[in-house]
Amino acid sequence: MKYTNLSDAVLVSNYIKGQENALAILIERHKQRIYSFIYSKVFDRDISEDIFQDTFIKVINTLKKGRYNEEGKFLPWVMRIAHNLIIDHFRKDNRMPKFEDNGEFSIFSIISDGSLNAEKRLIKDQVEDDVRKLIKELPDDQKEVLMMRMYKDMSFKEISEKTGVSINTALGRMRYALINLRKVIEKHNIVLTA
């Protein structure tokens, strides 16, 4: 039987028994999915790579200590480790990420940040969802700048480099995005409370 055709559970078992290359196959098999998940939350390649590496350091340590008991559920287990490291990263920065539950790993929907009670979290999620819908009504160039600035926390210098326009153009697009966002809010008769 070809080594790469083995199931995750068999590869984990082989790694625990000392076959080092079994872990390399597991990492290769799942790296794209795990890295993409991490990147979708932090929007930064360097931070994503750090968290990805930290995830597998934790995986290796747990396996070496014989504390792995998630038989047949290797990928969800690794994703939970990555998820917890993402939360740790944002807690260090005092910024919580926006986790959307796409139904794939429902564990994320029950893991909560202790600083928000359930009601406040629901309201916060609803407001963020409403704002995202309003942003979709903006022209593409304004929407792009607004998303980079608000959700990816990019500087106007970084936005200008990424979009290939001058800093002044990026600033202008942001200004028009905010003006148009106000118009969209008025059009939908939304009352914003302080």
C-alpha positions in Angstrom: 0.0 0.0 0.0 1.3 3.4 -1.0 2.2 5.5 2.1 0.3 8.6 0.9 -2.9 6.6 0.5 -3.0 5.9 4.2 -5.7 7.5 6.3 -5.0 10.4 8.7 -5.5 8.0 11.7 -3.0 5.5 10.4 -0.5 8.2 9.6 -0.9 9.7 13.1 -0.4 6.2 14.6 2.7 5.7 12.5 4.1 9.1 13.5 3.6 8.3 17.2 5.4 5.0 16.6 8.4 6.9 15.3 7.9 7.2 11.5 8.8 10.9 11.1 7.8 11.2 7.5 4.2 10.3 8.4 3.8 13.8 9.8 5.2 15.3 6.7 2.5 13.6 4.6 -0.2 14.8 7.0 1.1 18.4 6.8 1.3 18.3 3.0 -2.2 16.8 2.8 -3.8 19.5 4.9 -1.5 22.6 4.8 -3.5 24.5 2.1 -6.8 24.2 4.0 -5.3 25.0 7.4 -3.2 27.9 6.1 -6.2 29.3 4.1 -8.3 29.2 7.3 -5.7 31.1 9.3 -5.2 33.7 6.6 -8.9 34.2 6.3 -8.9 35.4 9.9 -5.7 37.4 10.2 -5.2 38.7 6.6 -1.4 38.8 7.0 0.9 36.3 5.3 3.7 36.6 7.9 1.3 36.2 10.9 -0.5 33.3 9.1 2.8 31.5 8.6 3.8 32.0 12.2 0.5 30.7 13.4 0.6 27.8 11.0 4.1 26.8 12.3 3.0 27.2 15.9 0.0 25.0 15.2 2.2 22.2 14.0 4.6 22.7 16.9 1.6 22.1 19.2 0.5 19.1 17.1 4.0 17.6 17.4 4.3 18.2 21.1 0.9 16.7 21.8 1.6 13.7 19.7 5.0 13.1 21.2 3.6 13.4 24.7 1.0 10.7 23.8 -1.9 13.1 24.6 -3.7 12.8 21.2 -7.0 10.9 21.5 -9.0 12.3 18.6 -9.1 9.1 16.6 -10.0 9.7 13.0 -10.6 13.4 13.6 -7.1 14.8 12.8 -8.1 17.8 10.7 -10.8 19.2 13.0 -8.4 18.7 15.9 -5.6 20.7 14.1 -8.1 23.4 13.1 -9.2 23.8 16.7 -5.5 24.3 17.7 -5.1 26.8 14.9 -8.3 28.6 15.9 -7.1 28.9 19.6 -3.8 30.3 18.4 -5.6 32.9 16.3 -7.6 33.9 19.3 -4.4 34.1 21.4 -2.9 36.3 18.7 -5.8 38.7 18.7 -6.0 38.8 22.5 -2.3 39.8 22.6 -3.3 42.7 20.2 -6.6 43.3 22.1 -8.5 42.8 18.8 -10.8 39.9 18.4 -11.2 38.4 14.9 -14.5 38.1 13.0 -15.3 34.4 12.8 -18.0 33.5 10.4 -19.4 30.0 10.9 -19.6 28.4 7.5 -21.0 25.2 9.1 -17.8 23.3 8.5 -16.3 23.4 12.0 -19.3 24.1 14.4 -16.9 24.0 17.4 -16.1 27.6 16.6 -19.6 28.8 17.1 -19.6 27.6 20.7 -16.1 28.9 21.6 -16.7 32.4 22.9 -14.7 35.4 24.0 -15.4 36.0 27.7 -15.5 39.7 27.4 -18.8 39.7 25.4 -22.0 38.3 26.8 -24.3 36.4 24.4 -26.7 39.4 23.8 -23.9 41.9 23.1 -22.2 39.4 20.8 -25.4 38.9 18.8 -25.9 42.6 18.5 -22.2 43.1 17.5 -22.5 40.3 14.9 -25.7 41.7 13.5 -24.3 45.3 13.2 -21.1 43.9 11.5 -23.3 41.9 9.1 -25.5 44.9 8.3 -22.4 47.1 7.7 -20.9 44.5 5.3 -24.2 44.4 3.4 -24.1 48.3 3.1 -20.5 48.3 2.0 -21.4 45.9 -0.9 -23.5 48.8 -2.4 -20.4 51.0 -2.8 -18.5 51.3 -6.1 -15.8 48.6 -6.3 -12.8 51.0 -6.0 -14.2 52.6 -2.9 -15.3 49.2 -1.4 -11.8 47.8 -1.9 -10.1 50.7 -0.1 -12.7 50.7 2.7 -12.3 46.9 3.2 -8.5 47.1 3.3 -8.6 50.0 5.8 -11.3 48.8 8.1 -11.0 45.0 8.0 -7.4 44.4 7.1 -6.1 47.4 9.1 -3.8 48.5 6.2 -2.2 51.9 6.1 -2.9 54.2 3.2 0.6 53.7 2.1 0.0 49.9 2.0 -3.3 50.4 0.2 -1.7 52.6 -2.4 1.0 50.0 -3.0 -1.5 47.1 -3.2 -4.0 48.9 -5.5 -1.3 50.7 -7.6 -2.7 54.2 -7.0 -1.3 57.2 -5.3 -1.8 57.7 -1.5 -4.0 60.8 -2.3 -6.2 58.7 -4.6 -6.5 56.0 -1.9 -7.4 58.7 0.6 -9.9 60.2 -1.9 -11.6 56.8 -2.4 -11.8 56.3 1.3 -13.4 59.8 1.7 -16.0 59.1 -1.0 -16.6 55.6 0.4 -17.6 57.2 3.7 -19.7 59.8 2.1 -21.5 57.2 -0.1 -21.9 54.9 2.9 -23.7 57.7 4.7 -26.0 58.0 1.7 -26.6 54.3 1.6 -27.5 54.4 5.4 -29.9 57.3 4.8 -31.4 55.5 1.8 -32.2 52.4 4.0 -33.5 54.7 6.8 -31.0 53.2 9.2 -30.7 55.0 12.5 -27.2 54.8 13.9 -26.9 55.2 17.7 -23.8 56.3 19.4 
